[in-house]
């Protein structure tokens, strides 16, 4: 299978790297052509346009920062849709709006091609090693056809159901991660203000019922001071706003979600839209005059688990193949 990949940013580059590392014929493209050079040096091909990529490849993957960016890549005159034909596959790995991915999917189906929404979760450090989780929304036949590709990029692959379901679950999980991050900034700051040693505080949380994936990753770069998790405040606002939109359409009266949006909008106003998201703790550092730092923590996260072949995760109470 020939695979095309558009969007070589923080996550996309790592996913594309896993595809190439696992022996697939890969064609790449990004608005910043310099980002493609490491892939070209390792044997990947360059596409002069999204249209040409779609004409040359069997499966075209997009991993872009916003629904607007994806729409442009898909629908412009030399976009992916112009090059799609029967039997090809478009896979959207961006974190995006479920209504937008369904709209574009209808255009893909009209070309005789198959659409998939397949966002990832688990952080850039796991994307780099092929150990990230992937949610896949599409019909079962297309899922099984493309599963080997997803197993090359990720470890745990969940077929979430029809197209659009993966995008919903992705923003649900990003909302939970954001809520956890904000709670951790409050917990760490309060611990420091109460005279607790932050190294001990980290370990106390880690072995307690308050532990989480976010604590084991983002708390470490917070305490180091780098705050570098390869994710920025504008992207947090995009994701939790998408979650709020889903709740609004379903008439769910949320209480915490609007507060999180306000907190991150305030952080964006104070520190800039491209500020690293864990630096939302600066709001509390500024308010208290405290520095939430501790020795012995890494400046960035690395995955200490060896790369393993991916596998399908089957939801409890469901049979494989549903």
C-alpha positions in Angstrom: 0.0 0.0 0.0 1.3 3.5 -0.9 0.7 6.0 1.8 0.6 9.8 1.6 1.0 12.0 4.7 0.2 15.7 4.9 1.1 17.6 8.0 4.6 17.1 9.5 4.1 19.0 12.7 4.8 17.8 16.3 2.6 14.7 16.1 2.4 14.2 12.3 6.1 13.9 11.8 6.3 11.2 14.4 3.4 9.3 13.0 4.9 9.6 9.5 8.2 8.4 10.9 6.6 5.2 12.2 5.1 4.5 8.8 8.4 4.9 7.1 10.3 3.0 9.7 7.9 0.0 9.2 8.7 -0.3 5.6 5.8 1.4 3.8 6.1 3.4 0.6 5.6 6.9 1.9 4.9 10.3 0.2 4.9 13.4 2.3 3.9 17.0 2.1 3.8 20.1 4.4 3.5 23.8 3.8 7.0 24.1 5.3 9.0 21.9 2.8 12.0 21.9 5.2 10.1 19.6 7.5 10.0 17.0 4.8 13.8 16.8 4.3 14.5 14.1 7.0 11.9 11.9 5.4 13.2 12.4 1.9 16.7 11.5 3.1 15.3 8.2 4.4 13.6 7.3 1.1 10.2 9.0 1.2 8.8 10.8 -1.8 7.6 14.4 -2.1 4.2 15.4 -3.5 4.0 18.7 -5.4 0.4 19.1 -4.4 -2.3 17.3 -2.3 -4.0 16.4 -5.6 -0.9 14.7 -7.0 -0.5 12.8 -3.7 -4.1 11.6 -3.9 -3.5 10.4 -7.5 -0.3 8.5 -6.5 -1.2 7.0 -3.2 -3.7 4.4 -2.0 -4.2 5.9 1.5 -3.9 9.6 2.1 -3.5 10.8 5.8 -4.0 14.3 7.0 -2.8 15.5 10.4 -3.4 19.2 10.6 -3.8 21.9 13.3 -7.5 22.9 12.6 -10.6 21.9 10.8 -10.1 25.0 8.6 -6.7 23.8 7.5 -8.0 20.3 6.7 -10.9 21.8 4.7 -8.4 23.8 2.6 -6.2 20.8 1.9 -9.2 18.7 0.9 -11.2 21.2 -1.1 -8.9 23.6 -2.9 -8.5 23.3 -6.6 -5.4 21.1 -6.3 -6.6 19.5 -3.1 -7.0 15.9 -2.1 -10.6 15.6 -3.4 -9.4 16.6 -6.9 -7.1 13.6 -7.0 -9.3 10.9 -5.2 -10.8 8.1 -7.1 -12.6 4.8 -6.4 -10.9 2.5 -4.0 -8.7 5.1 -2.3 -8.8 6.0 1.4 -8.7 9.3 3.2 -7.7 9.1 6.9 -8.1 12.2 9.0 -5.8 12.0 12.0 -6.3 15.6 13.2 -8.3 16.5 16.3 -11.2 18.0 14.5 -15.0 18.8 14.5 -17.1 15.7 14.0 -19.6 17.6 11.9 -16.8 18.9 9.6 -15.2 15.5 9.2 -18.6 14.0 8.3 -19.2 16.8 5.8 -15.9 16.2 4.0 -16.5 12.4 4.3 -19.6 12.8 2.1 -17.4 14.4 -0.5 -14.9 11.6 -0.3 -17.6 9.0 -0.7 -18.9 10.8 -3.7 -15.5 10.1 -5.3 -15.9 6.4 -4.6 -13.3 6.6 -1.9 -13.6 5.6 1.8 -13.2 8.1 4.7 -11.8 7.4 8.2 -11.4 9.7 11.2 -8.5 8.4 13.3 -7.1 10.8 15.9 -4.4 9.7 18.3 -4.0 10.1 22.1 -1.0 9.6 24.4 1.4 12.4 23.8 4.2 13.2 21.3 6.7 11.0 23.1 4.5 7.9 22.5 3.9 8.9 18.9 7.6 8.9 18.3 7.9 5.3 19.4 4.8 3.9 17.7 3.2 3.3 21.1 0.4 5.9 20.9 -3.3 5.0 21.0 -5.4 5.5 17.9 -9.2 5.9 17.7 -10.6 4.7 14.4 -14.1 5.7 13.1 -15.3 4.0 9.9 -17.1 0.9 8.6 -15.6 -2.4 9.7 -14.4 -3.5 6.3 -12.3 -0.3 5.9 -11.0 -0.7 9.4 -9.8 -4.2 8.8 -8.2 -3.1 5.5 -6.2 -0.3 7.1 -5.5 -1.9 10.5 -1.9 -3.0 9.5 -1.1 0.7 8.8 -2.5 1.8 12.2 -0.6 -1.0 13.9 2.6 0.4 12.4 1.8 3.8 13.9 0.3 2.9 17.3 0.0 0.2 19.9 -3.6 0.3 21.0 -6.1 0.6 18.2 -9.8 1.1 19.0 -12.5 0.8 16.4 -15.0 3.3 17.8 -17.8 2.7 15.4 -19.0 4.7 12.4 -17.2 7.7 11.0 -17.2 10.7 13.4 -17.3 8.6 16.6 -13.5 8.8 16.9 -13.4 12.5 16.7 -16.0 12.8 19.4 -14.1 10.5 21.7 -10.9 12.3 21.0 -12.1 15.6 22.2 -13.8 13.9 25.2 -10.4 12.6 26.2 -8.6 15.9 25.6 -11.2 17.6 27.8 -10.5 15.2 30.6 -6.7 15.8 30.1 -7.2 19.5 30.3 -9.4 19.3 33.5 -6.7 17.1 35.0 -3.9 19.5 34.1 -5.7 22.5 35.7 -6.5 20.4 38.8 -2.8 19.4 39.1 -1.6 23.1 38.8 -3.9 23.9 41.7 -2.7 20.8 43.7 1.0 21.5 43.2 0.7 25.2 43.9 -1.4 24.6 47.1 1.1 22.0 48.2 4.0 24.4 47.8 2.1 27.2 49.6 1.4 24.7 52.5 5.1 24.0 52.9 5.2 20.6 51.2 8.3 19.4 49.4 7.4 19.2 45.7 9.4 16.1 45.0 7.6 14.3 47.8 4.3 15.7 46.6 4.9 14.3 43.1 5.5 10.8 44.5 2.5 11.1 46.9 0.2 11.9 44.0 1.8 9.2 41.8 1.0 6.4 44.3 -2.4 7.7 45.2 -5.9 7.6 43.9 -5.2 11.0 42.5 -2.7 9.7 40.0 -3.2 10.0 36.3 -1.4 9.9 32.9 -1.3 13.7 32.9 0.4 13.8 36.3 3.0 11.2 35.3 3.9 13.3 32.2 2.9 17.0 32.5 3.7 17.4 36.2 7.2 16.3 35.5 7.9 19.1 32.8 6.0 21.6 35.1 8.4 20.8 38.0 11.4 20.9 35.6 10.4 24.3 34.5 10.5 23.6 30.7 6.8 23.1 30.6 7.4 21.5 27.2 4.8 18.9 26.3 4.7 19.9 22.6 1.2 21.3 23.0 0.1 25.0 23.1 -2.7 27.0 24.6 -4.4 27.8 21.4 -4.7 24.0 20.6 -6.1 23.4 24.1 -8.8 26.1 23.5 -9.6 24.6 20.1 -10.0 21.1 21.6 -12.1 21.9 24.7 -14.2 24.3 22.6 -15.0 21.4 20.3 -16.0 19.4 23.4 -18.2 22.2 24.5 -19.9 22.3 21.1 -20.7 18.6 21.3 -22.3 19.1 24.7 -24.2 22.2 23.5 -25.6 20.2 20.5 -26.7 17.4 22.9 -28.2 19.9 25.4 -25.9 18.9 28.2 -25.6 21.8 30.8 -21.9 21.6 31.6 -20.4 23.5 34.5 -16.6 22.7 34.5 -16.0 22.9 30.8 -16.9 26.7 30.5 -14.5 27.4 33.4 -11.7 25.6 31.7 -12.3 27.6 28.5 -12.2 30.8 30.5 -9.0 29.8 32.3 -7.2 29.0 29.0 -8.5 32.1 27.2 -7.1 34.1 30.1 -3.8 32.2 29.8 -3.7 32.9 26.1 -4.3 36.6 26.7 -1.6 36.8 29.3 1.1 34.6 27.7 0.3 34.2 24.1 -1.6 31.7 22.0 1.6 29.6 21.3 2.6 29.4 24.9 3.1 25.8 26.1 -0.1 24.5 27.7 1.4 23.4 31.0 2.4 27.0 31.6 -1.2 27.6 32.5 0.3 27.2 36.0 1.9 30.6 35.6 -1.5 32.1 36.4 -1.1 30.7 39.9 2.6 31.4 40.2 1.9 35.0 39.3 -0.9 35.2 41.8 1.1 33.7 44.7 4.6 34.7 43.9 5.7 31.0 44.2 7.8 29.1 41.7 6.5 25.6 41.2 9.8 23.9 40.5 11.7 20.9 41.8 15.0 19.2 40.9 15.4 15.8 39.2 12.7 16.0 36.6 13.2 15.8 32.8 12.8 18.8 30.4 10.8 16.7 28.0 9.1 13.3 28.1 10.5 10.2 26.4 8.8 6.9 26.0 10.7 4.2 28.0 8.6 1.4 26.6 10.0 -0.5 23.6 8.1 -0.3 20.4 5.7 -3.2 20.0 3.4 -4.2 17.2 0.0 -2.7 17.6 -3.2 -4.5 18.4 -6.9 -3.9 18.3 -8.6 -3.1 21.6 -12.1 -4.5 21.9 -14.5 -2.5 24.0 -15.8 -4.4 27.0 -19.3 -5.9 26.3 -18.8 -5.8 22.5 -17.7 -8.5 20.2 -14.8 -8.0 17.8 -16.0 -7.1 14.3 -19.0 -5.0 15.4 
